[in-house]
Structures are given as structure tokens and as C-alpha cells.
Amino acid sequence: MTVQRRFKRMLIEVRDRLHLLHMGEMEIWDGADLALLREGLFRLIDGEDCDSIVIDMRYVKYIPSGFFGMLFDWQEKCGTRFALTPPQPNVQRMLWFRQFFKLNGDGLYEMQREATESLIPTESTPEPCLSSQTA
């Protein structure tokens, strides 16, 4: 059974113990959206002891740099499990996403506790030329 409720601009769907947060069809999240999400997460995690949260990212093309760090902090401090609906390609190319999210069998990207992608380059890249030009 699915229960829906609203928290400010967010729609929260609850299925068993899984909470799905919808921020709407916004393509660009700004600092105010991140603050709203932080407040909603605080209510769910601290106030309702929610331990599994999915964030709807289907429409999002740009997010504030602190988004992934915020999720990582909640995961480390409280043990909350996070997953994302498949985000737009711009988000999927972000370093944090590539390192810490893995596609699961349900079609969601689960946040991992350890990096899943190495930062070490696989190809050698030439050193940039830093010599000055003379006239």
C-alpha cells in the first residue's frame, strides 16, 4: 500500500519502509532546493527513523555541489540507505555520482559506502606545455 503526503514543495510516497521523495519536474536545483531537501531528510531520518530513502532525479540536469556530500554525511552518521531514480546524463557524469552510485536490479542507483570507480586515469595523458612564448 502506498501512502502519499506533502512536505512543503515535496511529495513523499511511502511504500512499506521505503520513502520516495519527489521534488517536482525542476531541471535545475539551487541552494534553496538543497535546503528544502535537507529539512525533509532531517524530518524523515531524525523524526521518523526512516532508514531507506529514494530521491526522484528523473528531471534534474544540474544540482548544487553539496548534494552528494549531504547524502554521504547522512549515510555515515545515521546509516540511512539512499538511492536515486535514474538521473539525466549531466548528473550521471558527475564525479560523486560515478564514484558512489551503482545501478541495482530495481533500476535505481544505490549509494555505496565505498567508491566504486577509481580516480586513477586509465590512459596516460600528455603534460600540458607551460613554456612561455617569446616575441
N, C-alpha and C positions, 0 to 999 in steps of 0.2 A: 504494500500500500504506500502510495506517495502522498506526502503532506507538503503543501506549499505555504510559505509565509513571506512577508516582506520585511526588510530592514533598510530603511531609507530608500535608496535607489536600487537596492539589490533584491533579487528574488532568490529565496533559499528553498530548494527542494530537498526533502528528507526521505530517503528510502532505506529502511532498516536503520543502520547506524552510519550510513554514507550521506554526507551533506554536499549538495551540488550548488555552487554559488554562480548566479548569472548577474553580470554587470550590464547587460543590455547589448546592443549592437554597435557600441562605440569602437572605432578603429584605433583611436589613439587614447591611451590612458595618461593622465598627467599626475602631478603630485597630489591633487585633491582626490583623485580616484584611488590612489595608493593609500591615502589616509583613511578613506571610507572602507577600503578592503581591510586595512589593519584593524580598524574598530570592529568590523564584522567578525574577523577572525578571533579577536580577543573575546568577544561575547560567546562565540561558539566553543573555543578551546578552554578558556578560563571559567566561563559562566555555565556552560552546558556539558563540560567534559567530553567534547566531541574529539574523536581520535582519527577520523578519516574524512578528508575534505577534497572535493574535486572543484576546480575553478574553470568555468567556461571561457575558453580562449579562442573560440572559432572565428571571431570577427577582428581580433586585436592584431594590429600591424606594428604598433610601437608601444613600448612600456617604459616606465621610469627605471633607471638603472638599479634602484634599491629593491625592486620587486622580488627577484630571486633570492637575494640576501635575506630579505624579510622571511620568506618561506623556510629557508635553511635554518634561520635562528629559531623559528617556532618548532621545527623538526628536532633540532638539537636540544632545546630546553624542555619541550613537553612530550616528545615522541610522536607528535602528530604526523600522520602519513598524508602526503599531498600527491595529487595527480592533476593533470591538465587535459582538457579536451584538445584534440589536435589544433595547434595554433597555425596562423598564417606563416608562410615561408620566411618573412622577415624575422619573426620571433624564433623560428626553428634554427636560424643561422646564428643566433646569439650564443656567445661562448658559454654562459651559465647553462643555457638550455642543452647545448650539445654535450656538455660535461656531466650534467646531473640528472637528465631525464631519459628514461628508456620506455619504449613502446611495450605495452603489455597485451595479453590476449583479448582484453575487452576493448581495445582500440584507444586506450588512454595512455598518456605519458606519465609514468610514475617517477616521483623524485627519489633518487638514490642517495644513500648516506655517503658514499664514496664516489669520486669522479669515475665516469665510465669511458671517457675519451681522454687520451693523453694530450698534453700541450706541447710535447716534443715534436718538432716538424719531421715529417717522414721523408722529405726531399731536402737536399742541400740548396740553399738559396744564396746567390752571389751577394757579397758585401756591397753596400752602397758606396759609390765613389764620392769621397768627401774632399777631393783636391779642389783648390780654388783656381778659377780661370784667370789668366793674365791677359791684359790687352796689349 
